């Protein structure tokens, strides 16, 4: 046993020395990595500070573009990141002044070729970068990217095309996404909204041809964007769509009309308060509230007894939004109705807005 212990001792000591050496080496590596990381971060911060000041001076027309180009080309990758971040802070008129800088940093042929890369990350990067060039070559490449097998690449290409600001790209963008899932076409709404009022003629054309040319999701995208833009020229077509066979189009048309706020839409929207789909009834009631349709208080009162909790809630909220006339009706119904659901909803909404106590203690 003593012989065994005698033989094991030097082995244990050697193992201990080796482990100690490995720990010391690991600590040295960690220290070196941290030092290098801190050094790179300090250099990046200094690079950003210097070049952002140059960019501000250039935008304010205090220095020539050649001076900025000379500086940013020292570190193209860092400069590209900085330019992209800086561009997002600017108004469109100032963003256009960055085009010569992007043109110096982005190799069009390389990025165009990368749209066919097997790497998803590289295709996404190329689709984003080409949006900053805003020329015919980059636009054609992005139109091709709208056919990518991965939807995320198509969305990135669509947003970059929107950055070009030319409405001829709206229809190809809409047709590039064959999906009925609302979460996906709502992303399209965000992209088309980037065009602003320039998109209105194209979107009105979609509504005018809704029955013949376009699938329902594209019609819904057009409706939602026109509602967000509060476009009064869309009112006539939107009213026409209130009796569409697809419930989502009826729902979104009612929503958009409520957002636009044209009183002419009140009577046709009111007819949807008896729609067979509860979601459509709910959106119609919400729109009546947004349009401040005090003449349609009876419809809101009737909706307090709807089979859907959401419709009852929206009707009570709509009545409250109409001010004293609507609030008074809520109080009267709460006291007189035999419908327990209508009574509870009146109590809930009046209570939420601090009006229930006044009702119970009128003195």
FIPA-863625 format. One record per residue (C-alpha): residue in three letters; z, y, x; chain; residue number from 1. Coordinates in Angstrom, 1 decimal. Example, Ala and Ser with C-alpha at 12.3 -4.5 7.8 and 13.67 -1.06 7.14 Angstrom:
<recs>
+--------+--------+--------+--------+--------+-----+
! residu !     zz !     yy !     xx ! chaine ! num !
+--------+--------+--------+--------+--------+-----+
!    ALA !    7.8 !   -4.5 !   12.3 !      A !   1 !
!    SER !    7.1 !   -1.1 !   13.7 !      A !   2 !
+--------+--------+--------+--------+--------+-----+
</recs>
This chain:
<recs>
+--------+--------+--------+--------+--------+-----+
! residu !     zz !     yy !     xx ! chaine ! num !
+--------+--------+--------+--------+--------+-----+
!    UNK !    0.0 !    0.0 !    0.0 !      A !   1 !
!    UNK !    0.9 !    2.3 !    2.9 !      A !   2 !
!    UNK !   -2.4 !    1.5 !    4.6 !      A !   3 !
!    UNK !   -4.3 !    2.3 !    1.4 !      A !   4 !
!    UNK !   -2.5 !    5.7 !    1.0 !      A !   5 !
!    UNK !   -3.1 !    6.4 !    4.7 !      A !   6 !
!    UNK !   -6.9 !    5.9 !    4.1 !      A !   7 !
!    UNK !   -7.1 !    7.9 !    0.9 !      A !   8 !
!    UNK !   -5.4 !   11.0 !    2.3 !      A !   9 !
!    UNK !   -8.3 !   12.2 !    4.4 !      A !  10 !
!    UNK !  -10.8 !   11.4 !    1.7 !      A !  11 !
!    UNK !   -8.8 !   13.5 !   -0.8 !      A !  12 !
!    UNK !   -8.6 !   16.3 !    1.7 !      A !  13 !
!    UNK !  -12.3 !   16.2 !    2.3 !      A !  14 !
!    UNK !  -13.0 !   16.3 !   -1.5 !      A !  15 !
!    UNK !  -10.6 !   19.2 !   -1.8 !      A !  16 !
!    UNK !  -12.4 !   21.1 !    0.9 !      A !  17 !
!    UNK !  -15.8 !   20.4 !   -0.6 !      A !  18 !
!    UNK !  -14.6 !   21.6 !   -4.1 !      A !  19 !
!    UNK !  -13.0 !   24.7 !   -2.5 !      A !  20 !
!    UNK !  -16.3 !   25.4 !   -0.8 !      A !  21 !
!    UNK !  -18.3 !   24.9 !   -4.0 !      A !  22 !
!    UNK !  -15.9 !   27.3 !   -5.8 !      A !  23 !
!    UNK !  -16.2 !   29.9 !   -3.1 !      A !  24 !
!    UNK !  -20.0 !   29.6 !   -3.2 !      A !  25 !
!    UNK !  -20.1 !   29.8 !   -7.0 !      A !  26 !
!    UNK !  -17.9 !   33.0 !   -6.9 !      A !  27 !
!    UNK !  -20.3 !   34.5 !   -4.3 !      A !  28 !
!    UNK !  -23.3 !   33.7 !   -6.5 !      A !  29 !
!    UNK !  -21.7 !   35.2 !   -9.6 !      A !  30 !
!    UNK !  -20.7 !   38.3 !   -7.6 !      A !  31 !
!    UNK !  -24.2 !   38.6 !   -6.3 !      A !  32 !
!    UNK !  -25.8 !   38.2 !   -9.8 !      A !  33 !
!    UNK !  -23.4 !   40.8 !  -11.2 !      A !  34 !
!    UNK !  -24.2 !   43.2 !   -8.4 !      A !  35 !
!    UNK !  -27.9 !   42.7 !   -8.8 !      A !  36 !
!    UNK !  -27.6 !   43.1 !  -12.6 !      A !  37 !
!    UNK !  -25.6 !   46.3 !  -12.3 !      A !  38 !
!    UNK !  -28.0 !   47.6 !   -9.7 !      A !  39 !
!    UNK !  -31.0 !   46.9 !  -12.0 !      A !  40 !
!    UNK !  -29.3 !   48.5 !  -15.0 !      A !  41 !
!    UNK !  -28.5 !   51.6 !  -13.0 !      A !  42 !
!    UNK !  -32.1 !   51.9 !  -11.8 !      A !  43 !
!    UNK !  -33.3 !   51.3 !  -15.4 !      A !  44 !
!    UNK !  -31.0 !   54.0 !  -16.8 !      A !  45 !
!    UNK !  -32.1 !   56.4 !  -14.0 !      A !  46 !
!    UNK !  -35.8 !   55.6 !  -14.7 !      A !  47 !
!    UNK !  -35.4 !   56.1 !  -18.4 !      A !  48 !
!    UNK !  -33.5 !   59.4 !  -17.9 !      A !  49 !
!    UNK !  -36.1 !   60.9 !  -15.6 !      A !  50 !
!    UNK !  -39.1 !   59.8 !  -17.5 !      A !  51 !
!    UNK !  -37.8 !   60.7 !  -20.9 !      A !  52 !
!    UNK !  -37.2 !   64.2 !  -19.7 !      A !  53 !
!    UNK !  -40.8 !   64.2 !  -18.5 !      A !  54 !
!    UNK !  -42.0 !   63.0 !  -21.8 !      A !  55 !
!    UNK !  -40.1 !   65.7 !  -23.7 !      A !  56 !
!    UNK !  -41.6 !   68.3 !  -21.4 !      A !  57 !
!    UNK !  -45.1 !   66.9 !  -21.9 !      A !  58 !
!    UNK !  -44.7 !   66.9 !  -25.7 !      A !  59 !
!    UNK !  -43.6 !   70.5 !  -25.5 !      A !  60 !
!    UNK !  -46.7 !   71.2 !  -23.4 !      A !  61 !
!    UNK !  -44.8 !   72.3 !  -20.4 !      A !  62 !
!    UNK !  -46.3 !   69.8 !  -17.9 !      A !  63 !
!    UNK !  -49.7 !   68.1 !  -17.7 !      A !  64 !
!    UNK !  -50.2 !   64.4 !  -18.7 !      A !  65 !
!    UNK !  -51.2 !   63.5 !  -15.1 !      A !  66 !
!    UNK !  -47.7 !   64.2 !  -14.0 !      A !  67 !
!    UNK !  -46.2 !   61.8 !  -16.5 !      A !  68 !
!    UNK !  -48.8 !   59.1 !  -15.8 !      A !  69 !
!    UNK !  -48.0 !   59.3 !  -12.1 !      A !  70 !
!    UNK !  -44.4 !   58.7 !  -12.8 !      A !  71 !
!    UNK !  -44.6 !   55.9 !  -15.5 !      A !  72 !
!    UNK !  -47.1 !   53.9 !  -13.5 !      A !  73 !
!    UNK !  -44.4 !   53.3 !  -10.8 !      A !  74 !
!    UNK !  -42.8 !   50.7 !  -13.1 !      A !  75 !
!    UNK !  -45.4 !   49.8 !  -15.9 !      A !  76 !
!    UNK !  -43.2 !   47.3 !  -17.7 !      A !  77 !
!    UNK !  -40.2 !   49.5 !  -18.0 !      A !  78 !
!    UNK !  -42.4 !   52.5 !  -18.8 !      A !  79 !
!    UNK !  -44.1 !   50.5 !  -21.6 !      A !  80 !
!    UNK !  -40.7 !   49.8 !  -23.2 !      A !  81 !
!    UNK !  -39.6 !   53.4 !  -22.8 !      A !  82 !
!    UNK !  -42.9 !   54.7 !  -24.4 !      A !  83 !
!    UNK !  -42.6 !   52.4 !  -27.3 !      A !  84 !
!    UNK !  -39.0 !   53.5 !  -28.0 !      A !  85 !
!    UNK !  -39.9 !   57.1 !  -27.5 !      A !  86 !
!    UNK !  -42.9 !   57.0 !  -29.8 !      A !  87 !
!    UNK !  -40.7 !   55.8 !  -32.7 !      A !  88 !
!    UNK !  -38.7 !   59.1 !  -32.5 !      A !  89 !
!    UNK !  -41.8 !   61.3 !  -32.9 !      A !  90 !
!    UNK !  -43.8 !   62.6 !  -35.8 !      A !  91 !
!    UNK !  -47.3 !   61.2 !  -36.2 !      A !  92 !
!    UNK !  -48.9 !   64.4 !  -34.8 !      A !  93 !
!    UNK !  -46.8 !   64.1 !  -31.6 !      A !  94 !
!    UNK !  -47.3 !   60.3 !  -31.4 !      A !  95 !
!    UNK !  -51.0 !   60.9 !  -30.9 !      A !  96 !
!    UNK !  -50.3 !   62.8 !  -27.7 !      A !  97 !
!    UNK !  -48.9 !   59.5 !  -26.2 !      A !  98 !
!    UNK !  -52.3 !   57.7 !  -26.5 !      A !  99 !
!    UNK !  -53.4 !   58.6 !  -22.9 !      A ! 100 !
!    UNK !  -50.1 !   57.2 !  -21.6 !      A ! 101 !
!    UNK !  -50.5 !   54.0 !  -23.5 !      A ! 102 !
!    UNK !  -54.1 !   53.8 !  -22.4 !      A ! 103 !
!    UNK !  -53.0 !   53.8 !  -18.8 !      A ! 104 !
!    UNK !  -50.3 !   51.1 !  -19.2 !      A ! 105 !
!    UNK !  -52.1 !   48.7 !  -21.6 !      A ! 106 !
!    UNK !  -54.9 !   46.5 !  -20.5 !      A ! 107 !
!    UNK !  -57.0 !   46.1 !  -23.6 !      A ! 108 !
!    UNK !  -58.9 !   43.0 !  -22.4 !      A ! 109 !
!    UNK !  -55.7 !   41.3 !  -21.3 !      A ! 110 !
!    UNK !  -53.8 !   42.0 !  -24.6 !      A ! 111 !
!    UNK !  -56.9 !   41.0 !  -26.7 !      A ! 112 !
!    UNK !  -57.1 !   37.7 !  -24.8 !      A ! 113 !
!    UNK !  -53.4 !   37.2 !  -25.2 !      A ! 114 !
!    UNK !  -53.8 !   37.1 !  -29.0 !      A ! 115 !
!    UNK !  -55.2 !   33.6 !  -28.4 !      A ! 116 !
!    UNK !  -52.3 !   32.5 !  -26.2 !      A ! 117 !
!    UNK !  -50.5 !   29.3 !  -27.0 !      A ! 118 !
!    UNK !  -47.3 !   31.2 !  -26.6 !      A ! 119 !
!    UNK !  -46.1 !   32.7 !  -29.9 !      A ! 120 !
!    UNK !  -44.0 !   35.3 !  -28.0 !      A ! 121 !
!    UNK !  -47.1 !   36.5 !  -26.0 !      A ! 122 !
!    UNK !  -49.2 !   36.8 !  -29.2 !      A ! 123 !
!    UNK !  -46.5 !   38.8 !  -30.9 !      A ! 124 !
!    UNK !  -46.2 !   41.1 !  -27.9 !      A ! 125 !
!    UNK !  -50.0 !   41.6 !  -27.7 !      A ! 126 !
!    UNK !  -50.2 !   42.4 !  -31.5 !      A ! 127 !
!    UNK !  -47.5 !   45.0 !  -31.1 !      A ! 128 !
!    UNK !  -48.9 !   46.6 !  -28.0 !      A ! 129 !
!    UNK !  -52.4 !   46.9 !  -29.4 !      A ! 130 !
!    UNK !  -51.0 !   49.0 !  -32.2 !      A ! 131 !
!    UNK !  -50.3 !   51.8 !  -29.8 !      A ! 132 !
!    UNK !  -53.9 !   52.2 !  -28.6 !      A ! 133 !
!    UNK !  -55.4 !   53.1 !  -32.0 !      A ! 134 !
!    UNK !  -59.0 !   52.6 !  -31.1 !      A ! 135 !
!    UNK !  -61.8 !   50.5 !  -32.5 !      A ! 136 !
!    UNK !  -61.5 !   47.8 !  -29.9 !      A ! 137 !
!    UNK !  -57.8 !   47.2 !  -30.5 !      A ! 138 !
!    UNK !  -58.4 !   47.4 !  -34.3 !      A ! 139 !
!    UNK !  -61.0 !   44.7 !  -34.2 !      A ! 140 !
!    UNK !  -58.7 !   42.5 !  -32.2 !      A ! 141 !
!    UNK !  -55.9 !   43.0 !  -34.7 !      A ! 142 !
!    UNK !  -58.2 !   42.2 !  -37.6 !      A ! 143 !
!    UNK !  -58.9 !   38.9 !  -35.9 !      A ! 144 !
!    UNK !  -55.1 !   38.4 !  -35.5 !      A ! 145 !
!    UNK !  -54.7 !   38.6 !  -39.2 !      A ! 146 !
!    UNK !  -56.1 !   35.1 !  -39.2 !      A ! 147 !
!    UNK !  -53.4 !   33.7 !  -36.9 !      A ! 148 !
!    UNK !  -51.8 !   30.4 !  -38.1 !      A ! 149 !
!    UNK !  -48.3 !   32.0 !  -37.8 !      A ! 150 !
!    UNK !  -47.4 !   34.4 !  -40.5 !      A ! 151 !
!    UNK !  -45.2 !   36.5 !  -38.2 !      A ! 152 !
!    UNK !  -48.1 !   37.3 !  -35.9 !      A ! 153 !
!    UNK !  -50.2 !   38.3 !  -39.0 !      A ! 154 !
!    UNK !  -47.4 !   40.7 !  -40.1 !      A ! 155 !
!    UNK !  -47.1 !   42.2 !  -36.6 !      A ! 156 !
!    UNK !  -50.9 !   42.7 !  -36.5 !      A ! 157 !
!    UNK !  -50.8 !   44.2 !  -40.0 !      A ! 158 !
!    UNK !  -48.1 !   46.7 !  -39.0 !      A ! 159 !
!    UNK !  -50.1 !   47.6 !  -35.9 !      A ! 160 !
!    UNK !  -53.2 !   48.2 !  -38.0 !      A ! 161 !
!    UNK !  -51.2 !   50.5 !  -40.3 !      A ! 162 !
!    UNK !  -50.3 !   52.5 !  -37.2 !      A ! 163 !
!    UNK !  -54.0 !   53.2 !  -36.8 !      A ! 164 !
!    UNK !  -53.8 !   55.1 !  -40.1 !      A ! 165 !
!    UNK !  -57.2 !   54.1 !  -41.4 !      A ! 166 !
!    UNK !  -57.3 !   52.9 !  -45.0 !      A ! 167 !
!    UNK !  -60.3 !   50.6 !  -44.4 !      A ! 168 !
!    UNK !  -57.7 !   48.1 !  -43.0 !      A ! 169 !
!    UNK !  -55.6 !   48.0 !  -46.2 !      A ! 170 !
!    UNK !  -57.7 !   45.4 !  -48.1 !      A ! 171 !
!    UNK !  -58.1 !   43.0 !  -45.1 !      A ! 172 !
!    UNK !  -54.4 !   43.3 !  -44.6 !      A ! 173 !
!    UNK !  -53.6 !   42.5 !  -48.3 !      A ! 174 !
!    UNK !  -56.0 !   39.5 !  -48.3 !      A ! 175 !
!    UNK !  -54.5 !   38.1 !  -45.1 !      A ! 176 !
!    UNK !  -51.4 !   36.8 !  -46.8 !      A ! 177 !
!    UNK !  -51.8 !   34.1 !  -49.4 !      A ! 178 !
!    UNK !  -48.2 !   33.8 !  -50.6 !      A ! 179 !
!    UNK !  -46.5 !   33.9 !  -53.9 !      A ! 180 !
!    UNK !  -43.0 !   34.2 !  -52.4 !      A ! 181 !
!    UNK !  -41.5 !   37.7 !  -53.2 !      A ! 182 !
!    UNK !  -39.6 !   38.0 !  -49.9 !      A ! 183 !
!    UNK !  -43.0 !   37.7 !  -48.1 !      A ! 184 !
!    UNK !  -45.0 !   40.2 !  -50.2 !      A ! 185 !
!    UNK !  -42.1 !   42.7 !  -50.0 !      A ! 186 !
!    UNK !  -42.7 !   42.8 !  -46.3 !      A ! 187 !
!    UNK !  -46.3 !   43.7 !  -47.2 !      A ! 188 !
!    UNK !  -45.0 !   46.5 !  -49.3 !      A ! 189 !
!    UNK !  -43.2 !   47.9 !  -46.3 !      A ! 190 !
!    UNK !  -46.3 !   47.7 !  -44.2 !      A ! 191 !
!    UNK !  -48.6 !   49.4 !  -46.8 !      A ! 192 !
!    UNK !  -46.0 !   52.1 !  -47.3 !      A ! 193 !
!    UNK !  -46.6 !   53.1 !  -43.6 !      A ! 194 !
!    UNK !  -50.0 !   54.4 !  -44.7 !      A ! 195 !
!    UNK !  -48.3 !   56.9 !  -47.1 !      A ! 196 !
!    UNK !  -50.4 !   58.8 !  -49.6 !      A ! 197 !
!    UNK !  -53.5 !   57.7 !  -47.8 !      A ! 198 !
!    UNK !  -53.1 !   54.3 !  -49.4 !      A ! 199 !
!    UNK !  -53.2 !   55.5 !  -53.0 !      A ! 200 !
!    UNK !  -57.0 !   55.2 !  -53.7 !      A ! 201 !
!    UNK !  -57.1 !   51.7 !  -52.3 !      A ! 202 !
!    UNK !  -54.1 !   50.7 !  -54.3 !      A ! 203 !
!    UNK !  -55.4 !   52.2 !  -57.5 !      A ! 204 !
!    UNK !  -58.6 !   50.2 !  -57.0 !      A ! 205 !
!    UNK !  -56.5 !   47.0 !  -56.8 !      A ! 206 !
!    UNK !  -54.9 !   47.8 !  -60.2 !      A ! 207 !
!    UNK !  -58.2 !   48.7 !  -61.7 !      A ! 208 !
!    UNK !  -59.6 !   45.3 !  -60.6 !      A ! 209 !
!    UNK !  -56.4 !   43.3 !  -61.1 !      A ! 210 !
!    UNK !  -57.8 !   40.8 !  -63.6 !      A ! 211 !
!    UNK !  -61.0 !   40.0 !  -61.7 !      A ! 212 !
!    UNK !  -60.6 !   40.3 !  -57.9 !      A ! 213 !
!    UNK !  -57.1 !   40.0 !  -56.7 !      A ! 214 !
!    UNK !  -54.3 !   37.4 !  -56.9 !      A ! 215 !
!    UNK !  -51.1 !   38.4 !  -58.6 !      A ! 216 !
!    UNK !  -49.1 !   38.9 !  -55.4 !      A ! 217 !
!    UNK !  -51.5 !   41.6 !  -54.2 !      A ! 218 !
!    UNK !  -51.3 !   43.4 !  -57.5 !      A ! 219 !
!    UNK !  -47.5 !   43.3 !  -57.2 !      A ! 220 !
!    UNK !  -47.7 !   44.8 !  -53.8 !      A ! 221 !
!    UNK !  -49.9 !   47.6 !  -55.0 !      A ! 222 !
!    UNK !  -47.6 !   48.3 !  -57.9 !      A ! 223 !
!    UNK !  -44.5 !   48.4 !  -55.8 !      A ! 224 !
!    UNK !  -46.0 !   50.7 !  -53.2 !      A ! 225 !
!    UNK !  -47.3 !   53.1 !  -55.9 !      A ! 226 !
!    UNK !  -43.8 !   53.1 !  -57.4 !      A ! 227 !
!    UNK !  -42.2 !   53.8 !  -54.0 !      A ! 228 !
!    UNK !  -44.7 !   56.7 !  -53.5 !      A ! 229 !
!    UNK !  -43.9 !   57.9 !  -57.0 !      A ! 230 !
!    UNK !  -47.7 !   58.3 !  -57.5 !      A ! 231 !
!    UNK !  -48.4 !   60.0 !  -60.9 !      A ! 232 !
!    UNK !  -52.1 !   58.9 !  -60.8 !      A ! 233 !
!    UNK !  -51.0 !   55.3 !  -61.2 !      A ! 234 !
!    UNK !  -49.3 !   55.8 !  -64.6 !      A ! 235 !
!    UNK !  -52.3 !   54.9 !  -66.8 !      A ! 236 !
!    UNK !  -53.1 !   51.7 !  -65.0 !      A ! 237 !
!    UNK !  -49.4 !   50.7 !  -64.8 !      A ! 238 !
!    UNK !  -49.0 !   51.2 !  -68.6 !      A ! 239 !
!    UNK !  -52.0 !   48.9 !  -69.0 !      A ! 240 !
!    UNK !  -50.3 !   46.2 !  -66.9 !      A ! 241 !
!    UNK !  -47.2 !   46.2 !  -69.1 !      A ! 242 !
!    UNK !  -48.8 !   43.5 !  -71.3 !      A ! 243 !
!    UNK !  -50.0 !   41.4 !  -68.4 !      A ! 244 !
!    UNK !  -49.7 !   37.6 !  -68.8 !      A ! 245 !
!    UNK !  -47.7 !   37.3 !  -65.5 !      A ! 246 !
!    UNK !  -44.0 !   38.3 !  -65.9 !      A ! 247 !
!    UNK !  -43.7 !   39.6 !  -62.4 !      A ! 248 !
!    UNK !  -46.5 !   42.1 !  -62.9 !      A ! 249 !
!    UNK !  -44.9 !   43.3 !  -66.2 !      A ! 250 !
!    UNK !  -41.5 !   43.6 !  -64.4 !      A ! 251 !
!    UNK !  -42.9 !   45.5 !  -61.4 !      A ! 252 !
!    UNK !  -45.0 !   47.8 !  -63.6 !      A ! 253 !
!    UNK !  -41.9 !   48.7 !  -65.6 !      A ! 254 !
!    UNK !  -40.0 !   49.3 !  -62.4 !      A ! 255 !
!    UNK !  -42.7 !   51.5 !  -60.9 !      A ! 256 !
!    UNK !  -43.0 !   53.6 !  -64.1 !      A ! 257 !
!    UNK !  -39.3 !   54.2 !  -64.0 !      A ! 258 !
!    UNK !  -39.5 !   55.3 !  -60.4 !      A ! 259 !
!    UNK !  -42.5 !   57.6 !  -61.1 !      A ! 260 !
!    UNK !  -40.7 !   59.2 !  -64.0 !      A ! 261 !
!    UNK !  -43.5 !   60.1 !  -66.4 !      A ! 262 !
!    UNK !  -42.2 !   60.4 !  -70.0 !      A ! 263 !
!    UNK !  -45.5 !   59.1 !  -71.3 !      A ! 264 !
!    UNK !  -44.4 !   55.7 !  -70.2 !      A ! 265 !
!    UNK !  -41.3 !   55.5 !  -72.3 !      A ! 266 !
!    UNK !  -42.8 !   54.1 !  -75.6 !      A ! 267 !
!    UNK !  -44.8 !   51.2 !  -73.9 !      A ! 268 !
!    UNK !  -41.8 !   50.4 !  -71.7 !      A ! 269 !
!    UNK !  -39.5 !   50.3 !  -74.7 !      A ! 270 !
!    UNK !  -41.7 !   47.5 !  -76.2 !      A ! 271 !
!    UNK !  -40.7 !   45.3 !  -73.2 !      A ! 272 !
!    UNK !  -37.1 !   45.4 !  -74.3 !      A ! 273 !
!    UNK !  -38.0 !   42.4 !  -76.5 !      A ! 274 !
!    UNK !  -40.0 !   40.6 !  -73.8 !      A ! 275 !
!    UNK !  -39.5 !   36.8 !  -73.7 !      A ! 276 !
!    UNK !  -38.4 !   36.9 !  -70.0 !      A ! 277 !
!    UNK !  -34.9 !   38.3 !  -69.5 !      A ! 278 !
!    UNK !  -35.8 !   39.8 !  -66.1 !      A ! 279 !
!    UNK !  -38.6 !   41.9 !  -67.7 !      A ! 280 !
!    UNK !  -36.2 !   43.0 !  -70.5 !      A ! 281 !
!    UNK !  -33.7 !   44.0 !  -67.8 !      A ! 282 !
!    UNK !  -36.2 !   46.1 !  -65.8 !      A ! 283 !
!    UNK !  -37.4 !   47.8 !  -69.0 !      A ! 284 !
!    UNK !  -33.9 !   48.8 !  -69.9 !      A ! 285 !
!    UNK !  -33.3 !   50.1 !  -66.4 !      A ! 286 !
!    UNK !  -36.5 !   52.1 !  -66.6 !      A ! 287 !
!    UNK !  -35.5 !   53.6 !  -69.9 !      A ! 288 !
!    UNK !  -32.3 !   54.8 !  -68.3 !      A ! 289 !
!    UNK !  -34.1 !   56.2 !  -65.3 !      A ! 290 !
!    UNK !  -36.5 !   58.1 !  -67.6 !      A ! 291 !
!    UNK !  -33.5 !   59.6 !  -69.5 !      A ! 292 !
!    UNK !  -35.0 !   58.5 !  -72.8 !      A ! 293 !
!    UNK !  -32.2 !   59.7 !  -75.1 !      A ! 294 !
!    UNK !  -34.5 !   59.2 !  -78.1 !      A ! 295 !
!    UNK !  -34.4 !   55.4 !  -77.3 !      A ! 296 !
!    UNK !  -30.6 !   55.1 !  -77.5 !      A ! 297 !
!    UNK !  -31.0 !   52.6 !  -80.4 !      A ! 298 !
!    UNK !  -32.9 !   50.2 !  -78.1 !      A ! 299 !
!    UNK !  -30.2 !   50.4 !  -75.5 !      A ! 300 !
!    UNK !  -27.5 !   49.8 !  -78.1 !      A ! 301 !
!    UNK !  -29.5 !   46.7 !  -79.3 !      A ! 302 !
!    UNK !  -29.7 !   45.4 !  -75.8 !      A ! 303 !
!    UNK !  -25.9 !   45.4 !  -75.5 !      A ! 304 !
!    UNK !  -26.1 !   42.2 !  -77.6 !      A ! 305 !
!    UNK !  -28.8 !   40.6 !  -75.4 !      A ! 306 !
!    UNK !  -28.3 !   36.9 !  -74.4 !      A ! 307 !
!    UNK !  -28.6 !   37.9 !  -70.7 !      A ! 308 !
!    UNK !  -25.5 !   39.4 !  -69.0 !      A ! 309 !
!    UNK !  -27.8 !   41.5 !  -66.7 !      A ! 310 !
!    UNK !  -29.6 !   43.0 !  -69.7 !      A ! 311 !
!    UNK !  -26.3 !   43.9 !  -71.3 !      A ! 312 !
!    UNK !  -25.0 !   45.4 !  -68.1 !      A ! 313 !
!    UNK !  -28.2 !   47.5 !  -67.5 !      A ! 314 !
!    UNK !  -28.1 !   48.8 !  -71.1 !      A ! 315 !
!    UNK !  -24.5 !   49.9 !  -70.8 !      A ! 316 !
!    UNK !  -25.3 !   51.5 !  -67.4 !      A ! 317 !
!    UNK !  -28.3 !   53.2 !  -68.9 !      A ! 318 !
!    UNK !  -26.3 !   54.6 !  -71.8 !      A ! 319 !
!    UNK !  -23.7 !   55.9 !  -69.4 !      A ! 320 !
!    UNK !  -26.4 !   57.6 !  -67.3 !      A ! 321 !
!    UNK !  -27.6 !   59.5 !  -70.4 !      A ! 322 !
!    UNK !  -24.4 !   61.6 !  -70.2 !      A ! 323 !
!    UNK !  -22.2 !   62.4 !  -73.2 !      A ! 324 !
!    UNK !  -24.4 !   61.1 !  -75.9 !      A ! 325 !
!    UNK !  -24.7 !   57.7 !  -74.3 !      A ! 326 !
!    UNK !  -21.0 !   57.6 !  -73.3 !      A ! 327 !
!    UNK !  -20.0 !   58.4 !  -76.8 !      A ! 328 !
!    UNK !  -22.1 !   55.5 !  -78.1 !      A ! 329 !
!    UNK !  -20.4 !   53.2 !  -75.7 !      A ! 330 !
!    UNK !  -17.0 !   54.2 !  -76.9 !      A ! 331 !
!    UNK !  -18.0 !   53.9 !  -80.6 !      A ! 332 !
!    UNK !  -19.4 !   50.4 !  -80.0 !      A ! 333 !
!    UNK !  -16.4 !   49.3 !  -78.1 !      A ! 334 !
!    UNK !  -14.2 !   50.2 !  -81.0 !      A ! 335 !
!    UNK !  -16.4 !   49.0 !  -83.9 !      A ! 336 !
!    UNK !  -18.5 !   46.0 !  -82.7 !      A ! 337 !
!    UNK !  -17.7 !   42.4 !  -83.6 !      A ! 338 !
!    UNK !  -19.8 !   41.2 !  -80.7 !      A ! 339 !
!    UNK !  -17.3 !   40.2 !  -78.0 !      A ! 340 !
!    UNK !  -20.0 !   40.4 !  -75.3 !      A ! 341 !
!    UNK !  -21.1 !   43.9 !  -76.2 !      A ! 342 !
!    UNK !  -17.4 !   44.9 !  -76.5 !      A ! 343 !
!    UNK !  -16.6 !   43.5 !  -73.1 !      A ! 344 !
!    UNK !  -19.6 !   45.2 !  -71.4 !      A ! 345 !
!    UNK !  -18.7 !   48.6 !  -72.9 !      A ! 346 !
!    UNK !  -15.2 !   48.2 !  -71.6 !      A ! 347 !
!    UNK !  -16.4 !   47.1 !  -68.1 !      A ! 348 !
!    UNK !  -18.8 !   50.0 !  -67.6 !      A ! 349 !
!    UNK !  -16.5 !   52.6 !  -69.1 !      A ! 350 !
!    UNK !  -13.7 !   51.3 !  -66.9 !      A ! 351 !
!    UNK !  -15.9 !   51.3 !  -63.8 !      A ! 352 !
!    UNK !  -16.6 !   55.1 !  -64.3 !      A ! 353 !
!    UNK !  -13.0 !   56.0 !  -65.2 !      A ! 354 !
!    UNK !  -13.8 !   56.6 !  -68.8 !      A ! 355 !
!    UNK !  -11.9 !   53.8 !  -70.4 !      A ! 356 !
!    UNK !   -8.5 !   55.4 !  -70.2 !      A ! 357 !
!    UNK !   -9.8 !   58.5 !  -71.9 !      A ! 358 !
!    UNK !  -11.1 !   56.3 !  -74.7 !      A ! 359 !
!    UNK !   -7.8 !   54.6 !  -75.2 !      A ! 360 !
!    UNK !   -5.8 !   57.9 !  -75.1 !      A ! 361 !
!    UNK !   -8.0 !   60.5 !  -76.7 !      A ! 362 !
!    UNK !   -5.1 !   63.0 !  -76.7 !      A ! 363 !
+--------+--------+--------+--------+--------+-----+
</recs>
